[in-house]
Amino acid sequence: MEARLEAVLWDNDGVLVDTEPLYLRANQEILATVGIELTVDAFREVSLQHGRSVFELAVASGCDAREISRLRVDRDRRYAELLDEGVNVLAGVRESLDILRGRLPMAIVTSSQKTHFDRIHRQTSLLDYFEFVLANGDYERHKPHPDPYLAAAARLGVAPERCLAIEDTERGLRSAVAAGMRCVVIPRELSRASDFRSAHRVLETAQDVAPEVEALLGCVTRQRASPTRGA
């Protein structure tokens, strides 16, 4: 019998807000300055599936540590510029958050840098829905390691198996599952060609999150569907 649900933990980029394409673009533009073409497939594999830095490609091409540091600074600056041009809240997010507000604790668990996260959410008015945010620097190891989700569960005082994570990428799914949590995945264009077999369920949009939570709370009875691969 599955543990009763007591908390919902939301990823940020690609789940709440449509920022992954902007991050891809910033990395592509900066790597191009040193003659490296970052393809969508390479970004998906290195970053979204395995949670590694795309600057591994620059290291492999012969860039030294000083140049890598400069590239990171330039990438972060460019990403901030793109964020300031405007960030969209993803479809269904507000609807699900409105339904779930007050039903059980919710928090954001993200790999975003805090400076970028703050730029994003100056535009969204979403933060009032959440108890707290854990961002890059608030835990030892980032996704796909379990540390971010374990830290969030500990802060809430909720056992990991009583938490539900909402993710869009394979690295995020692996992080949540490694922490002992159920995880629903909402694939985006950049993450669809991934392995989501360990997901509790694969959903179409964020609007499907509230009914899924209600089902886990016992408010709705329905047969669990099999997760799909690369949905």
C-alpha positions in Angstrom: 0.0 0.0 0.0 1.4 3.4 -1.0 2.1 5.9 1.8 -0.4 8.7 2.2 0.6 11.9 0.5 1.7 14.8 2.7 3.6 17.3 0.5 4.2 18.3 -3.1 7.6 19.4 -4.3 7.7 21.3 -7.6 10.7 21.6 -9.9 10.9 25.1 -11.4 12.4 25.3 -14.9 10.2 23.4 -17.4 7.6 22.7 -14.8 6.4 26.1 -13.5 8.0 28.3 -16.1 9.1 28.0 -19.7 12.8 28.7 -19.2 14.7 25.7 -20.5 14.7 27.0 -24.1 16.2 30.2 -22.9 18.9 28.4 -21.0 19.7 26.3 -24.0 20.0 29.4 -26.2 22.3 31.1 -23.7 24.6 28.1 -23.7 24.5 27.8 -27.5 25.4 31.4 -28.0 28.3 31.4 -25.6 29.8 28.1 -26.7 29.6 29.3 -30.3 32.1 32.0 -29.4 34.7 29.3 -29.0 33.7 27.4 -32.0 31.5 24.8 -30.3 28.0 23.9 -31.7 25.7 22.8 -28.9 23.0 20.7 -30.5 19.6 20.0 -28.9 20.5 16.3 -28.6 23.8 17.1 -26.8 22.0 19.5 -24.4 19.3 16.9 -23.7 21.8 14.2 -23.0 24.4 16.1 -21.0 22.2 18.5 -19.0 18.6 17.2 -19.0 19.3 13.5 -18.7 22.5 13.4 -16.7 22.7 16.8 -15.0 26.2 17.5 -16.1 27.6 20.8 -17.4 27.6 21.5 -21.1 31.0 23.1 -20.6 32.4 19.6 -20.6 32.3 20.1 -24.4 34.6 23.2 -24.0 37.0 21.2 -21.8 37.1 18.4 -24.4 37.9 21.0 -27.1 40.9 22.3 -25.1 39.6 25.2 -23.1 41.5 25.7 -19.9 40.0 26.4 -16.5 40.3 30.2 -16.8 38.5 30.2 -20.1 35.8 27.9 -18.8 35.2 30.3 -15.9 34.9 33.2 -18.3 32.4 31.3 -20.5 30.3 30.5 -17.4 30.2 34.2 -16.5 29.2 35.1 -20.0 26.6 32.4 -20.1 25.0 33.5 -16.8 24.9 37.1 -18.0 23.3 36.2 -21.3 20.8 33.9 -19.6 19.9 36.8 -17.2 19.3 39.1 -20.2 17.0 36.5 -21.8 15.0 36.1 -18.6 14.6 39.8 -18.3 13.0 39.9 -21.8 10.1 37.9 -20.4 9.3 34.5 -18.8 6.0 32.6 -19.4 4.3 30.6 -16.7 3.4 27.2 -18.2 -0.1 26.2 -19.0 -2.1 24.7 -16.1 0.3 25.8 -13.4 -1.9 28.5 -11.8 -5.0 26.3 -12.0 -3.4 23.4 -10.2 -1.7 25.7 -7.6 -5.1 27.4 -6.9 -6.8 24.0 -6.3 -4.0 22.7 -4.1 -3.4 25.9 -2.0 -4.0 25.0 1.6 -4.6 21.3 0.9 -1.0 20.3 1.8 2.4 21.9 2.0 4.2 22.7 -1.3 7.8 23.8 -2.0 10.0 24.5 -5.0 13.1 22.3 -5.5 15.3 23.7 -8.3 18.8 23.6 -9.6 18.5 27.2 -10.7 21.0 29.8 -9.3 19.3 32.0 -6.8 20.0 35.1 -8.9 18.3 33.6 -11.9 15.4 32.2 -9.9 14.7 35.7 -8.4 14.7 37.2 -11.9 12.2 34.6 -13.0 9.8 35.0 -10.2 9.8 38.8 -10.1 7.6 38.3 -13.1 5.3 35.4 -12.1 3.6 36.1 -8.7 3.8 32.3 -8.0 5.9 32.3 -4.8 3.0 32.9 -2.4 1.8 29.4 -3.1 4.9 27.8 -1.6 6.3 27.2 1.9 9.9 27.7 0.7 12.4 27.4 -2.2 15.5 25.3 -2.3 17.9 26.4 -5.1 21.5 25.8 -6.1 23.7 26.2 -3.0 21.0 25.0 -0.5 22.2 21.4 -0.8 25.5 19.6 -1.4 24.9 17.8 -4.7 22.5 18.8 -7.4 20.0 16.6 -9.4 20.2 13.7 -10.4 21.5 13.1 -6.8 18.8 12.8 -4.2 20.2 15.7 -2.0 17.8 18.4 -3.1 14.7 16.4 -2.5 16.0 14.9 0.8 16.7 18.4 2.0 13.2 19.6 1.1 11.6 16.6 2.9 13.7 17.2 6.0 12.8 20.9 6.1 9.1 20.0 5.9 9.5 17.3 8.5 7.8 14.8 6.0 9.1 11.4 5.2 10.3 11.2 1.5 7.9 8.4 0.7 5.0 10.8 1.6 6.2 13.4 -0.9 5.3 13.8 -4.5 7.8 15.4 -6.9 6.7 17.2 -10.1 9.4 17.1 -12.8 10.0 17.5 -16.5 13.4 15.9 -17.0 15.1 12.5 -16.5 17.7 14.0 -14.2 14.9 15.4 -12.0 13.0 12.1 -12.0 16.2 10.2 -11.0 16.8 12.6 -8.2 13.3 12.2 -6.8 13.2 8.4 -7.1 16.7 8.2 -5.5 15.3 10.2 -2.6 12.5 7.6 -2.2 9.7 9.8 -3.6 6.9 9.2 -6.1 7.4 11.5 -9.1 5.1 12.6 -11.8 6.7 13.9 -15.0 5.3 16.5 -17.4 7.6 16.2 -20.4 8.4 19.3 -22.4 9.7 19.5 -26.0 13.3 19.4 -24.9 12.8 16.4 -22.6 10.3 14.2 -24.4 13.0 11.8 -25.8 13.9 10.5 -22.3 13.4 7.5 -20.1 10.5 8.1 -17.7 9.8 4.4 -16.9 10.4 5.0 -13.2 7.8 7.8 -13.0 4.7 7.3 -10.9 2.8 8.8 -13.9 3.5 10.8 -17.0 1.1 13.8 -17.4 0.2 16.0 -20.3 0.2 19.4 -18.6 0.5 21.0 -15.2 -3.3 21.1 -15.1 -3.3 17.4 -14.5 -1.3 17.7 -11.3 -4.2 18.7 -9.1 -6.4 15.6 -10.0 -3.3 13.4 -9.6 -2.7 14.8 -6.1 -6.4 14.4 -5.2 -6.2 10.8 -6.3 -3.2 10.1 -4.1 -5.0 11.8 -1.2 -7.8 9.3 -1.7 -10.3 11.9 -3.1 -10.5 10.2 -6.4 -10.4 6.5 -7.1 -9.0 5.4 -10.4 -6.7 2.7 -11.7 -3.1 3.6 -12.0 -1.9 3.8 -15.6 1.5 2.5 -16.6 4.1 5.2 -17.1 5.3 5.6 -20.6 8.8 5.9 -22.0 9.6 9.1 -23.8 6.0 10.3 -23.6 
